[in-house]
Every structure is written in structure tokens, then in C-alpha cells.
Amino acid sequence: MIEQAGAIVVTADGRDRRLLLITSRRNPDHWIFPKGHVEDGETLEEAALREAEEEAGIRGTIVERAGSLSFGVRSESLLVHYFVVTTQDAGRPEKGRQLEWLSYEEALDRLTFDDNRALLRKVWSRLGTKDQGPRTKD
């Protein structure tokens, strides 16, 4: 099993939170969260932040661990560890990809895979309602 790391990127401004989705390099019809391989000596968190920067042009801060998803791509089995990342960057797509900032409902509609939608639902409920923004510890 190959381990990867990914980022569920959310705008840092809680009043009008948006989620970042990109198109897959292998299939531009697939909308996904930024994700990719973990380099030697790199933590999962470092890999998630690097992938968000390489694939979407954003620098952010990890807020929490989102969860993991496993699936097969071609003959490979992947285990992707996702982290919630906040940013104030607008982003820029990697060559050959598209990038969009979407509302929660739009992101649920746009995501290609059911397991990504389920993970987003779980994360969004922990972050608070869409009108209140992320919960903070007082």
C-alpha cells in the first residue's frame, strides 16, 4: 500500500468560507482535493502542505487531521491521509489542472468520488456550520 497525503483547503475567513477543489491530472473530468506522494523524510503534514502548494499554489496552516481514505488506482492501492488546511491565498492551478473555490454545497456537488464527499461532510460538521465559520477554542 502506498501512503499519500492530501489537503482539504478552506478559506481562513469564517464569514464566507470556500473550499478549494482541483481537477485530477490523470482525468481532468474528476474534481478532487490536492493530494500526492510523501517524500523521503517528510511527515504526512509536510506532504499535505507541499501538495497543496504544488498542485494549487496555496500556502496554508493545518488545522486538524481530517481522516484517511483508501482506494485503488490502476494496479496500486493507495492510503491517503487528509488534513484540513486554512489559507488566505487565492491559489493558482498547476499546468493542466483547473482550480475552483466553492461553497460547501457546490463542493459536494462537484466532487467526483463518494468517499471524498463523505469525508467533507464529516470535516464540515466538526468545523461548525457554514454561517458560523470554524469553531475556535476560547
N, C-alpha and C positions, 0 to 999 in steps of 0.2 A: 504494500500500500504506500502510495506517495502522499506525503503531507504537504499541504499548501496553506497559505494564509490569505484572508480577504478582509475587505473593509466595507461596512455599511456606513456610508458617509452622509452626515446630516449637517445642515447649516447650523452655525453656532447661535444664531439669533432665534430665540424661542418663540417670538411672536408670529413668524411666518416660516415655520420650519419646512425645508425642502429636502428631498433625498436625491442623491446622485446615482444615476444608472448609466452604464456604458454598453455598447454593443460588443459582442464577442468577436475576437479576431478570426476565429475559425468559421463562425457563421454570423454574418452581420445582421441577420434577422432575429438573433437571440439577444435579449436585454438582460443584463446581469449586474452584479456588484463587482468592483475591481477585485481581482484575486490572482494569485500565482505562486510560483515555487518559493521555497525557503532556501536561501543561500547558505553555504557552509559558515558556521559560527554565528549565524543570525538567529535571534529569537523569533517566535511567531509574531509578536507585537511589532518588532522591527520590520519583518517581512510584509506585514499588512500595511504599514505606513509607506514603505518603499513602493509596493504595488500600486497604492492609491496615487502616489506621485508619478510613477512611470506611466500608468495607464490613463490617468485622468488629470494630471497636472495640479493636484492639490497637496498641500501640506496640512496636516491636522494633528489633533490630540486624541489619543484613545481614552474613551470614557468608561467603557466596560467591555467584557467579553460577551459576545452575542450568542455563541454556540457553534456547533460543528455540524457539517453535512458530509455524507459520503455518497459517492456515485461513481459510475464507470464512464470513461471517455475512451472510445476505441477499445484497446485491449488493456488499458490501465485502470486501476482502482485508485480513486483519489479520496483523501480526507481533508476537507478544507475547514480551518479554524477561522471563524469570523469575529471581528471586533467592531464595536460602534466607534466611529471617528467623527469628531466635530471639526468644522473648518469655517473660515471666513473667505477662503479662496473661491474664485469663480470657476477655476479649472480650465483645462484645455485637453481635448482628446488626443490620444496617440494617433499617429498616422494610420488611416484605415478604420478607425473607430468613430462612432458618434457618441456624444455625451449629452445628457439632459438632466436638469433639476426638476423634480416633480413633487407634487403633493403626495401625501400618504396614499390616498385613493388612486391617484394616477399611477403611482409606482406599483401598487398591487395589480392594476390592470396591465401595465407594461411588462412586468417581469415575466420571463418566458417559462420558468420552472416552478412547479407547485411547492417544492421544498424551500425555495427562496422566499416565496410568498408566506409560507408558514413561519419561517424564521423572522421575517419582517414583522408579522403580526405579534409574535412573542416579544420581540425587542420593543416595538412601539408601545405595547401595553405597559412595559416597565419604565419607559421614558415619560409617561404621563399622557394626557390627552393632547390632541393636536392643537387645541386652543390655548392650553396652559404652558406648553413647552416642556422641556425636560425637568424632571424633579431635581431639586438640589437639596443637599443636606444642610440643615440650619445649624 
